[in-house]
Amino acid sequence: MKEEDLLQFSQKLQAFTDQYLQLKERQHYIANFPDLTLAEVHTLVSIARNEGTSLTELAKLQEVSRSAITQMIQRLEKKGLIFREENRQFKASYQLRLTGKGREVYQIHQQQHAYLNQQLLDVLKNYPTARLEEFKALMDDLEKIWQKLP
């Protein structure tokens, strides 16, 4: 590959990566709840998928400290998106649940994911499986380079 071609490829890859990062932010933007952060949306999703989970379990699921998840839960409670319910079996602990507003955020998030997945499938079906496998291999090779960056 000539240096000029490499430069063009690198620029296109950078532009693609930038667009993906922007999508990652936009995808988690909920118009009715503009002050929600990406981390807050992910926490709501974790609670929705593990309804009744405890703070400790949620911290493990999200691979964060208990103090970090406690702060997150307090913010989500203030925003009226979750509530704590006393655990009937262990009176000293609480179960986390979504409020109606929290469920609304979760449903919007799921709709966004479903839309993006369908759009991606519509694009990918235009390419032969062998070509997609080559592209996956290319992505794997690039990831290895990025991980070894000194």
PyMOL commands that set and color helices and strands:
alter all, ss='L'
color gray80, all
select helices_A, chain A and resi 3-27+38-49+55-62+66-78+100-124+129-147
alter helices_A, ss='H'
color red, helices_A
select strands_A, chain A and resi 82-86+94-98
alter strands_A, ss='S'
color yellow, strands_A
deselect
rebuild
show_as cartoon
